[in-house]
Amino acid sequence: MLKEVKELKMSELDQYLFGQGNHYDIYKKLGAHPAIKDGKEGVWFAVWAPNARYIRVVGNFNGWDRGANPMEKTGTVGIWETFIPGLKEGELYKFCVNNFHGWDVLKADPFGTS
């Protein structure tokens, strides 16, 4: 059964535990997770990148377009999150991270499982 996005979002407690290095279930929050938001099925993405200027999700589903699918920084510990409707498990993707030098760098998901 798919989880609702609200269950996957990083709460204040999640952020506190992560910041303290004591969030033992962080794999349930970070990475890519099939989910439902507003009745639509898709994939929820979350990644830790505290020094990123911005992050986009790129993959086969958007032609590896670095301008598509922006992520939003949430909280104070550097977690970025987004939901992309219509995606299915098994899609090829990477995070396009704009670093503090202003360069776009494609990064694999550290919590990716395939």
C-alpha positions in Angstrom: 0.0 0.0 0.0 1.3 3.4 -0.9 2.0 6.0 1.8 0.6 9.5 1.7 3.2 12.2 1.1 2.4 13.7 4.5 3.8 10.5 6.2 7.0 10.8 4.2 7.7 14.5 4.8 10.4 15.4 7.3 8.8 16.5 10.5 10.5 18.8 13.1 11.3 15.6 15.1 12.7 13.9 12.1 14.9 16.9 11.4 16.0 17.1 15.0 16.9 13.4 15.2 18.7 13.6 11.8 20.7 16.7 12.9 21.7 14.8 16.1 22.8 11.8 14.1 20.1 9.6 15.9 17.5 9.1 13.2 17.7 5.3 12.9 14.8 5.1 10.4 16.1 7.9 8.0 16.0 5.5 5.1 12.2 5.6 5.4 12.3 9.4 4.7 15.2 10.0 2.3 15.5 8.6 -1.2 12.7 7.8 -3.6 9.4 6.4 -2.3 6.2 5.5 -4.3 3.5 7.6 -2.7 0.1 9.3 -3.1 -0.5 13.1 -3.0 -3.9 14.6 -3.5 -5.2 11.3 -4.8 -2.4 11.0 -7.5 0.2 8.3 -7.5 3.8 9.2 -8.0 7.2 9.2 -6.3 8.3 11.3 -3.3 12.0 12.3 -3.4 14.0 13.6 -0.5 17.8 14.2 -0.2 20.2 15.8 2.2 22.3 18.5 0.6 22.9 21.3 3.1 25.1 23.5 0.8 23.1 23.2 -2.4 21.8 26.3 -4.0 19.0 24.4 -5.7 18.2 20.8 -6.7 16.2 19.3 -9.5 15.2 15.6 -10.2 16.2 14.5 -13.7 15.6 11.3 -15.5 14.2 9.4 -18.5 10.7 10.8 -17.5 11.7 14.4 -18.2 14.4 13.9 -20.9 17.1 14.6 -18.3 16.0 18.3 -18.3 18.0 20.1 -15.6 15.3 22.8 -15.5 12.4 20.4 -14.7 11.2 19.0 -11.4 12.6 21.4 -8.8 13.0 20.3 -5.2 12.2 22.5 -2.2 14.5 23.0 0.8 12.6 22.3 4.0 13.6 22.9 7.6 17.1 23.9 8.8 19.2 20.7 8.3 19.4 20.9 4.5 16.8 18.4 3.4 15.3 18.9 -0.1 11.9 17.3 -1.1 9.5 17.0 -4.0 6.7 14.8 -5.4 6.5 13.9 -9.0 3.1 12.6 -10.0 2.8 9.8 -12.6 6.2 8.2 -11.9 6.4 4.5 -11.2 9.0 2.4 -9.3 12.1 1.6 -11.3 12.4 5.0 -13.2 16.0 6.0 -13.9 16.9 9.3 -12.1 19.6 11.4 -10.5 19.6 14.6 -8.5 21.0 17.6 -10.3 22.6 19.6 -7.5 23.7 23.2 -8.1 26.6 23.5 -5.7 28.1 26.5 -3.9 30.4 27.2 -6.9 27.3 27.5 -9.1 28.0 24.3 -11.0 25.3 21.7 -11.8 26.5 18.2 -10.7 24.5 15.0 -11.3 24.4 12.8 -8.2 23.1 9.3 -7.6 20.7 8.9 -4.8 22.6 7.7 -1.7 19.5 5.9 -0.6 18.8 4.3 -4.0 18.1 0.6 -3.9 18.4 -0.5 -7.5 
